[in-house]
């Protein structure tokens, strides 16, 4: 799966995934959305972001969750 707006550079933000090489991490945006911040508020807080950045950030996070292996807990 391709995510052209998501970047990963060991020299930027300690190698965390960022949006378009900016110092705005995927985790920051996902965390803001999860805590109830609106898209409009996030775009105001981070004026370099574009609406498509938020869309792709959420798609990337969902994709990463699908790729993560979880240990089964038998009860």
Order of alpha helices (4+ residues) and beta strands (2+ residues): beta-beta-alpha-alpha-alpha
